């Protein structure tokens, strides 16, 4: 049975697919995006559009293609075939140095590149120059104040003078989330921000991400996770991936169903919603 492709209202072609040309409100626009590595297909003809001010969750099991899709959206990876526009610019036809500073990213790949001896506040403030680790660049007090405010918003302001290498996994993720917001991005990409957190840390972070989602001045956001329990309240849309292809995509209320979730994870799952949060378990 062919997989449906993701779409967004107002900018669709035939059969509900996004048109080849992105609309004026498009932030991420992918048309038949395929990524191959050797003989392995990581993304299989994915069509997906994210519009300004939407808050998307990308959900799926290990190996579904979630991180690969996020790398494409971050302008860090070119597709093998298909068309991708990010922030109105087509990948392959634009200087990526002009696009990447407009995107805030928090990911495990980024975390592994941060110098362990770097001060936490410097990990955040250096995002203004798009570098990891302070060198000879200069920052004024306004930059440092903003970095401190963002650390406070993520609940780790007390760690500002600590070395990054001394932080727990959860503290590192909060620090990188603050860094991702430092340059006031138009697009925010969060790869499993709650992974590795204990229960209290997860719930605190999700509450902060919910407040961010509710802020009309916040950037368009895409969050990747394996777990429906990690979807912040007030995220608007969901994309479900399996084996590199789209199972379903659209508004959360219509798309995150037991049928679609079971197809995504390959087992019969029950889905409940309480207080705006989702919970899933095997039947």
Backbone torsions as a table, in degrees:
resi	resn	phi	psi	omega
1	UNK	NA	125.9	-177.3
2	UNK	-66.3	145.2	178.6
3	UNK	-77.7	144.3	170.7
4	UNK	-71.7	160.0	175.4
5	UNK	-111.4	153.4	-178.2
6	UNK	-71.6	150.3	178.3
7	UNK	-149.1	169.3	177.2
8	UNK	-134.8	143.7	-178.1
9	UNK	-62.4	144.9	173.3
10	UNK	88.3	-8.5	-178.6
11	UNK	-143.3	51.4	-175.9
12	UNK	-116.2	149.1	174.9
13	UNK	-98.7	-144.9	-179.0
14	UNK	-70.2	150.5	175.3
15	UNK	58.1	28.3	175.9
16	UNK	76.0	8.0	-179.2
17	UNK	-83.0	147.0	173.4
18	UNK	-58.0	142.3	178.4
19	UNK	-69.1	163.3	-178.1
20	UNK	-63.7	-35.6	-178.6
21	UNK	-97.0	128.0	179.9
22	UNK	-69.3	151.7	176.9
23	UNK	-80.6	175.7	-175.6
24	UNK	-66.7	-23.0	-179.4
25	UNK	-98.4	7.0	-176.5
26	UNK	-74.1	132.5	175.5
27	UNK	-105.5	-45.9	171.3
28	UNK	-123.6	130.1	179.8
29	UNK	-139.5	111.1	177.4
30	UNK	-118.7	134.5	-179.4
31	UNK	-126.9	115.4	179.9
32	UNK	52.1	47.4	-176.1
33	UNK	-79.4	121.6	177.7
34	UNK	-124.7	135.5	175.6
35	UNK	-126.5	122.7	178.1
36	UNK	-118.6	143.8	171.3
37	UNK	-130.4	106.7	-172.9
38	UNK	64.3	-126.5	178.4
39	UNK	-94.7	7.4	-176.7
40	UNK	-100.9	130.9	175.4
41	UNK	-95.0	114.3	-179.1
42	UNK	-88.6	-36.5	173.0
43	UNK	-130.6	136.9	-171.7
44	UNK	-122.6	92.3	174.6
45	UNK	52.7	50.4	-179.5
46	UNK	-83.0	126.8	172.1
47	UNK	-115.2	128.0	-170.2
48	UNK	-158.3	136.5	177.2
49	UNK	-133.5	132.1	175.7
50	UNK	-114.1	126.3	-179.1
51	UNK	-98.7	161.4	-179.0
52	UNK	-55.0	138.9	175.6
53	UNK	75.3	2.5	175.1
54	UNK	-81.7	155.7	177.3
55	UNK	-123.7	107.8	-174.2
56	UNK	-106.2	144.3	166.8
57	UNK	-111.8	132.0	172.3
58	UNK	-105.3	118.1	-169.1
59	UNK	-123.7	137.9	177.1
60	UNK	172.5	168.6	-179.9
61	UNK	-74.8	174.3	173.5
62	UNK	-57.4	138.4	178.1
63	UNK	81.3	8.2	-177.9
64	UNK	-77.1	-19.8	-178.4
65	UNK	107.1	10.2	-175.6
66	UNK	-62.7	-50.7	-178.4
67	UNK	-66.7	-37.2	176.5
68	UNK	-60.7	-44.8	178.8
69	UNK	-61.8	-39.5	179.6
70	UNK	-66.4	-37.0	177.7
71	UNK	-64.9	-37.4	175.1
72	UNK	-64.7	-45.6	-179.3
73	UNK	-64.2	-27.3	178.8
74	UNK	-84.4	4.1	-177.3
75	UNK	60.3	32.1	178.0
76	UNK	-104.2	-10.4	-176.0
77	UNK	-145.5	128.2	176.6
78	UNK	-88.0	140.3	176.5
79	UNK	-70.6	154.3	174.3
80	UNK	-67.8	-37.7	175.9
81	UNK	-152.1	164.3	-177.0
82	UNK	98.9	175.3	-177.6
83	UNK	-116.6	137.4	176.5
84	UNK	-133.0	127.2	170.1
85	UNK	-115.6	132.3	175.1
86	UNK	-125.4	123.3	-178.9
87	UNK	55.0	38.2	176.3
88	UNK	82.7	-1.3	-178.4
89	UNK	-110.3	134.7	-179.7
90	UNK	-84.4	126.1	176.6
91	UNK	-63.2	134.1	-176.5
92	UNK	97.2	-12.1	-179.5
93	UNK	-128.2	16.4	-177.8
94	UNK	-144.9	150.8	173.8
95	UNK	-70.0	115.3	-175.8
96	UNK	-64.0	-21.7	177.0
97	UNK	-64.1	-19.4	177.7
98	UNK	-86.0	-22.3	-175.6
99	UNK	-95.4	-44.4	-172.0
100	UNK	-59.1	-37.3	178.5
101	UNK	-64.6	-14.4	179.7
102	UNK	-89.8	2.0	-176.5
103	UNK	-121.1	128.8	173.3
104	UNK	-98.2	130.3	-175.0
105	UNK	-130.1	135.3	169.3
106	UNK	-127.3	119.3	-175.8
107	UNK	-151.8	164.5	177.5
108	UNK	-64.5	-35.5	179.2
109	UNK	-62.9	-40.8	177.4
110	UNK	-67.0	-42.1	-178.3
111	UNK	-57.7	-37.6	-176.8
112	UNK	-71.4	-15.2	-177.3
113	UNK	-97.5	-6.9	-178.6
114	UNK	-74.4	128.0	177.4
115	UNK	-59.3	128.3	-175.1
116	UNK	-63.9	-23.6	-178.9
117	UNK	-86.5	-0.7	-177.1
118	UNK	-72.1	137.1	174.3
119	UNK	-66.5	145.6	-177.1
120	UNK	-58.3	-45.4	-178.8
121	UNK	-62.7	-31.3	179.0
122	UNK	-75.8	-30.3	173.8
123	UNK	-59.3	-39.1	-178.3
124	UNK	-76.9	-51.7	-172.2
125	UNK	-66.3	-29.2	-177.7
126	UNK	-69.2	-13.0	175.8
127	UNK	-62.9	-23.0	178.5
128	UNK	-62.3	-26.4	176.6
129	UNK	-104.8	1.6	179.6
130	UNK	68.2	29.7	-179.7
131	UNK	-120.3	162.6	173.9
132	UNK	-111.4	115.6	-177.1
133	UNK	92.7	132.4	-179.9
134	UNK	-76.3	139.4	177.2
135	UNK	-120.1	-106.7	-179.4
136	UNK	-110.3	3.9	-179.9
137	UNK	-68.6	153.6	-177.7
138	UNK	-110.9	142.2	177.2
139	UNK	-126.2	139.4	176.9
140	UNK	-91.9	178.0	-175.2
141	UNK	-64.2	-31.4	178.1
142	UNK	-62.3	-39.5	177.6
143	UNK	-63.2	-46.2	-178.7
144	UNK	-66.1	-37.4	177.8
145	UNK	-64.6	-41.4	179.4
146	UNK	-65.2	-42.0	178.7
147	UNK	-60.0	-41.9	179.5
148	UNK	-65.8	-40.2	178.2
149	UNK	-63.0	-40.4	-179.9
150	UNK	-69.2	-38.9	174.8
151	UNK	-61.9	-38.9	177.6
152	UNK	-65.0	-40.6	179.3
153	UNK	-62.1	-28.3	178.4
154	UNK	-96.2	4.6	174.0
155	UNK	80.1	20.5	-178.2
156	UNK	-130.9	26.7	-179.9
157	UNK	-61.2	-29.9	-179.3
158	UNK	-65.4	-15.1	-177.2
159	UNK	-97.3	8.0	-170.6
160	UNK	-54.4	-36.0	-176.5
161	UNK	-99.1	3.8	176.7
162	UNK	-76.8	157.9	172.4
163	UNK	-79.6	138.5	-177.7
164	UNK	-55.4	-38.8	-177.4
165	UNK	-65.8	-14.4	179.3
166	UNK	-93.0	-2.5	-176.0
167	UNK	-81.3	154.2	171.1
168	UNK	-73.8	169.6	178.9
169	UNK	-58.4	-44.7	-179.3
170	UNK	-65.1	-39.6	179.0
171	UNK	-65.6	-35.9	177.6
172	UNK	-65.4	-41.4	179.4
173	UNK	-64.3	-39.1	177.7
174	UNK	-65.9	-40.3	178.2
175	UNK	-62.0	-43.7	-179.1
176	UNK	-70.7	-30.2	174.3
177	UNK	-65.3	-40.3	175.8
178	UNK	-64.0	-42.3	178.6
179	UNK	-60.4	-40.0	-177.4
180	UNK	-62.1	-23.5	-179.1
181	UNK	-95.2	-6.8	-170.5
182	UNK	-60.0	-41.7	-175.4
183	UNK	-88.1	16.4	179.8
184	UNK	52.4	60.0	-172.4
185	UNK	-71.2	159.4	172.9
186	UNK	-86.4	-20.9	-179.3
187	UNK	-136.7	129.5	-179.7
188	UNK	-116.0	125.2	-178.6
189	UNK	-119.8	120.9	-176.1
190	UNK	-121.1	114.8	-178.5
191	UNK	-98.1	104.9	178.8
192	UNK	49.8	59.2	-176.5
193	UNK	-66.6	-21.7	-178.2
194	UNK	-97.5	-2.3	-179.9
195	UNK	-64.2	135.5	177.6
196	UNK	85.9	-3.5	178.8
197	UNK	-87.8	146.4	171.9
198	UNK	-74.7	176.6	-173.5
199	UNK	-58.3	-47.3	180.0
200	UNK	-63.6	-42.3	179.5
201	UNK	-65.4	-39.7	178.7
202	UNK	-63.3	-47.3	-176.9
203	UNK	-65.7	-37.5	177.9
204	UNK	-65.7	-44.0	180.0
205	UNK	-64.9	-41.8	179.9
206	UNK	-64.0	-35.8	176.1
207	UNK	-63.7	-38.8	179.4
208	UNK	-69.9	-38.6	177.6
209	UNK	-69.4	-31.0	174.7
210	UNK	-64.3	-44.5	178.3
211	UNK	-62.7	-37.6	177.2
212	UNK	-64.4	-42.3	180.0
213	UNK	-63.2	-31.0	-178.7
214	UNK	-80.4	-12.8	-177.2
215	UNK	-81.3	115.3	-178.4
216	UNK	-64.3	-18.1	179.1
217	UNK	-88.4	-5.7	-178.8
218	UNK	-72.2	154.4	-179.7
219	UNK	-71.4	161.1	168.3
220	UNK	-56.0	133.7	-169.5
221	UNK	-127.1	139.6	171.8
222	UNK	-127.4	125.2	-178.7
223	UNK	-119.9	129.9	178.4
224	UNK	-101.0	135.8	176.5
225	UNK	-155.2	163.3	172.1
226	UNK	-94.7	-16.1	-164.8
227	UNK	-123.3	130.8	177.1
228	UNK	-64.5	-25.9	179.3
229	UNK	-65.2	-16.9	-178.4
230	UNK	-98.7	13.5	176.1
231	UNK	-84.8	116.5	179.4
232	UNK	-65.2	149.9	174.8
233	UNK	-61.0	145.7	176.5
234	UNK	76.0	9.3	165.2
235	UNK	-72.5	139.4	-165.0
236	UNK	-95.1	-31.1	-171.6
237	UNK	-135.5	158.1	178.0
238	UNK	-137.9	140.9	173.6
239	UNK	-119.2	120.4	179.7
240	UNK	-104.4	125.2	-177.1
241	UNK	-117.7	144.8	171.1
242	UNK	-148.2	130.8	177.6
243	UNK	53.2	37.1	175.8
244	UNK	82.4	-0.8	-178.2
245	UNK	-120.3	164.0	-178.2
246	UNK	-85.0	124.8	171.4
247	UNK	-83.8	-46.8	179.2
248	UNK	-164.2	158.0	177.9
249	UNK	-157.7	145.4	177.6
250	UNK	151.5	-165.8	179.1
251	UNK	-56.8	140.9	-175.4
252	UNK	-55.4	-47.1	-174.5
253	UNK	-59.8	-30.8	-177.1
254	UNK	-95.8	-24.4	-167.1
255	UNK	-104.5	-33.5	-178.9
256	UNK	-84.1	85.6	-177.5
257	UNK	-118.0	165.2	177.7
258	UNK	-61.0	-39.2	179.9
259	UNK	-62.3	-48.9	-179.1
260	UNK	-68.6	-38.2	-179.8
261	UNK	-66.7	-41.1	178.7
262	UNK	-64.1	-41.0	177.6
263	UNK	-65.3	-34.8	-178.7
264	UNK	-68.1	-41.1	-175.3
265	UNK	-102.1	0.9	173.4
266	UNK	69.0	30.2	176.8
267	UNK	-156.9	161.0	-178.8
268	UNK	-76.5	117.4	-176.3
269	UNK	-122.8	141.5	170.5
270	UNK	-96.6	146.2	-177.0
271	UNK	-129.9	130.7	177.0
272	UNK	-125.6	155.2	176.2
273	UNK	-130.9	128.3	178.3
274	UNK	-139.6	126.6	177.4
275	UNK	60.3	29.9	-179.8
276	UNK	84.2	-3.2	179.4
277	UNK	-104.8	154.5	-179.9
278	UNK	-109.8	148.9	178.6
279	UNK	-141.3	135.1	-177.4
280	UNK	-129.1	148.6	176.6
281	UNK	-156.0	156.6	-179.2
282	UNK	-70.9	142.0	177.1
283	UNK	-74.0	NA	NA
